[in-house]
Amino acid sequence: MNFKVHVIDVKNQLQNYIWLLEDIHTHDVIAVDPTEASLVQSFCAEHDLKLKQIWLTHWHKDHIGGVPDLIADQHIQVYGPREELSKIPFISHPLQHQDRIEFNGLKVDIIAVPGHTLGHITYFIDALDILFCGDTLFAMGCGRLFEGTAEQMYQSLNRLAALPPRTQVYCTHEYTLSNAQFALHAEPDNLAIQHRAEQVRLQREKGEITLPSTIALELETNPFLRVNSAEDFKKLREMKDHF
């Protein structure tokens, strides 16, 4: 394996993670949704890494906050959603559904997933079984509908659910414990959810990260991937919003 994923725990109120993907031969890295520049700069300095690309999933401040300082004094390619260029003016490479980009020979497919925001995109790397999915799909949950409709989010989640089961799901927040509590409420008889919820509780008690998940695990334990219609999804999402 020529590539390695690192995590930076932002330790903010929103429990953000910044993911770094390193080419272990060249020590080039990409940063996904860098909340704070200083955290990325410190990590790269400490591990002798060279930041080459930034991948953005959507325009929310906790996902793009660190970009201006990271690109201020060096040439770094910034990839992000074409639909959100007006909100993220520093994107140098605007992307839309079914675009393909490259990082040191690695092919990366862009999947549009409107719902949380209208232009939200995800980055899927088939060769590594990796999905960087921002705030669309969470471990045992999904993002709130800030801009899109329930129909859009339902279709977006279906797109991700159709990826290979072994795909590792790297979302951007440590929301798994609260999502697990809602999943137990939504599907009280689901043994897989019961087992995972207990596992997640123990992990968080020890201060351990609960990510990445996998598509296979989400299909078993994420109520939002287990509904059969946009109407059912809408009801479930509204129930979660008031949980």
Protein Blocks (a to p, Z undefined) as FASTA:
>chain_A
ZZdcddddekpakopacdddddfklopacdehifblklmmmmmmmnopacfbdcdfbfcf
klmmmmmmmmmmoccdddddfklmmmmmmbmbdcdehiacdeehiacdddddehjbmmlc
cdddfknopacehjmbcghiacddfkbcfklmmmmmmmmmmpcfklccddfbdfklmmmm
mmmmmmmmlmklmmmmmmmmmmmmnopafbdcdfklmmmmmmklmccbfklmmmmmmmmm
mZZ
